[in-house]
Amino acid sequence: MLTIRESIRTGAAIIAGIAGLGLMRFVFLDYVPPESLIRDLESSMFVTTGMRKPAMVVFAVVSISMMAVFFRLVQQRWPGRRGVKGLMFGASLGTIWSFGFLTGWAFLGTTLQAELLNSIVDLIALTFAGWLIGLAVGRDVPSSGHSMSKPWLAILLVAVGFVFVHALGARLFAGFFTATADLLLVPTTIPQIVLLTGLGLWGGVMYVMLRTGLPFNNIWARAAFFAFGVFGHCWTWFHVFFVIEFAGVLLTTLLVGLIGATGVFAGVITYEYFAYGRRRYD
């Protein structure tokens, strides 16, 4: 339970983080959806009723609040200084969003320059928010001295799991979501596969970085918490933003996030099996 002082600090950090994200988006660079989606999909009720900006504020509130929740759960056993941990956590989630923006270039026909600018804007905002949240709810944790077995293997297997499950799942479901299939990000070109591989590798780096701080002793629960919670909530929520812009895309955006998180889960479980043996599953 948070104390009154911690609650006040957390609330202040969330408000400041939202203000930072809003400042970057509303003042410096508003998001412009891909032309291909504007052409093929209907505008959402938020756009047609003039409620797009308020919806974006709600999106930012949920984004920063979820960051605070997952950081608080992870940081209790994660070695390091609280501010640095918060900054690293925010930057990690911001990097996931950066890869998400770059999928607009690789899959949806936007320009690389536009998506790099989008990536930089939100990466700065989320890193700043993470640092504030770290100062608000984090605590310094001394190093345990334990080293992770074969961290390179974790990075590799998470990347393989993510790319394989995403490619298979996206292609499988594309036939059922013909109108919104582009949002599933079905890879067909080398740049698309390379981009997804980069995101998978980053998921592996995040697992290596956060593994000691993950709650639960049961490996299945810990893997699920990381894949569907830490990584999955961020990857899914990034895609849910399209609900603000377009009608009829909610299920597709949730599905692409779930598919990716399932791939990360498969990679983490495979790593734990090969690195630590069958006894971890008893």
N, C-alpha and C positions, 0 to 999 in steps of 0.2 A: 504493500500500500504506500502511496505517496504521502509524505507529510504535507502540511499546508504550505510550508515554504517551498518544497519541491514542486508542488502543484502550481504555485504562482510562477516559479522560474520556468517550468515547462510551458505554461500558457504564454508567458512572455516570449520564450524562444520560438514557439510555434507562430505567434503573431508576427514576430520579426522576420521569421523565415518566409511566411506568406507575403509580407510586405516586400521582401527582397525579390521573390519570384514574380510578384505582380509588377514591381518597378521595372524589372528586366523585360517583362513581356508587354506590358501596356505602354511603356514609355519608349523603350529602345527597339523592340522587334516583336511585333504581333505575328502570330503563326498564320501562314497562308496554306490551306490544304492543297494537295496535288491537283492539277488541272484535270487529270484523268478521272479522279473521283468526283470532282465538281460536275464534270460532264455526264457521268454515268449514274450517279446516285442523287436521290432527292435530299433537299436541305432539311435539317432537323427542325423541330418545333422551337428550339432555342434560337435558331437563326431567323426563322420566319416571324417570330413574335418579338424580336429585338432583345432576347434574354441571353444572348451569347456571352456577354461580358460577366453578368452575375453567375452564369453556369461555370465559367472559367475560374471565378473566385472560389466557388464551392469545390471545384476540382483541385485547386491549389490547397485549400484547407484540408481536404482528405489526404492529399499527397504528403504534406508535411506531418500531419497527425499520425499517419501510418508509419512514417519514418521514425517518429518519436517512440511509438509503441515497440517496433521491432528492435530499435537500438537499445531501449531499456532492457529488453529480454536478453539480448546478446551481450551487452557490455559488462554484465555482472561477473562473468568469468573470463572475459577477454582481457589479456594483459596489456597494459599501456596506460598512458595518461589520458584523462577523460576528454580533454579538448582535442587531442590528436586522434583519439578513437572516433569521436564524432565527425571530425573532418574527413577521415578516411571512409567512414560509413556513408556519409553524404556524397563523397566523390565516387564511391563505388556504385551507388544507385544512379547518380548522374551519368556515369559512363554507360550504364545499361540504356538509359534514355538516349544517349548519344548514338549508340548503335541503332536504336529504334528510329531516330531521325534519318540516319544514313540508309535505312531500308527504303525511305521515300525516294532517294536517288537511285538505288539499285533495282527496286521493284516497281516503283510507281511513276517514274519519269520526271521527277523534279531535278533541279540542278544541284551539283555537288557543293557549289558555293553557298547556296541557300541553306542546305542541310548542315553544313559545317557551322554556319552562323547560328542556326537553331541549337546545335549541339553545345556550342560554347556558352550561349546565353543560359541555358538550363543547367549545364554543368556547374557554372559559377554559382548560380542561385541555390542549387541543391547542396553544393559543398559548403556554402555559407550557412545554410539552414542546419546542416549536420553538425557543423562546429558549434553553433549556438545550442543545439539540443544536447551535444556532448557536455558542454559546460553546465547546462541546466540540470540534467538528470544522471550524468555519468559519474563514475568514481575511478580513482586511480587504482589499478590492480597490478601487483608485482608479477614478474615473470615466474612461471611455474618451473621452468628449466626443462620441460619435456619437449622433445622435438618430434615432428611429424614424419612418419615413414614414407619415403618416396613421394614428396609433394608434386614432382613432375608428372608422376603417374596419375595423380588426382586431376591435375589440369588437363591432361591428355584425354582421360576417360570421360570427364564431364563434357569436354568439347565434342568428342565422338558421339556420346549419348544425345546431346542436344541436337546436333546436326542431323543424325540419323532419324531420331523420332520426329523432329520437326518436318524434315523433308517427306517422310512417309505419311505422317498425319495430315500435313497440309495437302498433299496430293490426293489422299484418300477422301478428305472432306470437301475438296474443291468441287467435286461433282454434285454435292448436295447444296452448295451455296453459290450457285452460278452468278447471281447478281452481285454478290459481295466477295467473290472468290479472290479478287486481287488483294484483299486485306489479309488473306491467309498466308501470303508471302511464299508462294510455291517456287522453289529454286529451279531454274533452268539454265542459267549461265554461270560461267566461272566467277565473275565478280560477286554474284549473289551467294554462291557457295562460300567464297572467301569471307564475305561479310558475316554470314551466319557462323562460320568457323571462328572468326574473331570474337563474336559474342559468346560462343561456347567456351573458348579459352578464358575469356574474362570471368565467366561463371565459375570456372575451375580455380582461377586466382582468388576469387572471393571466398570460395570454400576453404582454400588453404589458409587464407588470412583469418577467417572467422571460426574455423573448426573448434578451437579450444573454448570459444565463448558460447557455442550452441547449447541450449538447454536439452534436457532428457539424456538419460544414460543408455536407453535402448537405441541402437543404431538406426532402426527403421523410423523411429519417431524423430530422431535428430536429422536424418536425411530428408524426411518429409517436411520438417520445419524449415530447413534451409531452402529446399527446392521450391516448395509451394508457398512458403511464407516469405523469407527474405528475398530470394531471387524472383519467385513467381509473382508476388504481389506487385513488384515494381514493373516487371515486364508486361503483366496483364493490365495494370492501371495506365501505363503509357498508351496502350492501344484503346482503352476505353475512352480516351479523349475524343476519338472519332465520333462518339455518340453525340457530343456537343455539336458537331458539324453536320452529321448526316443521319437520316432516318433509316431504321431497319438494319443497323449494323451491330447491335449490342451482342447478340449471340456469337457472331463471327469474331468480334474482338475478344470476348471471353475465351473462346475456343483456341485462338492462336496463343494466348497466354498460357492456357492449361496444357496445350501440347508441348510448348517449350519447357515448362516446369517439369513435366513428366520425363522429358529427355534428360534434364539435369538430375532428377531423382534417380533415374536408371544409371547414370554415370557415377554418382556418389556411391550408390549401393555396390556397384561393380568394383569401384576402387577399394572400398572397405573390405570386401571379400578377398581381393587379391593381395592387399597390403597387410591385412591383419589376420586373415584366415577364417576358417569356418566357425571357430569358437565365438566370434563376435555375434553370430546369428542364433546362438543357443538360448 
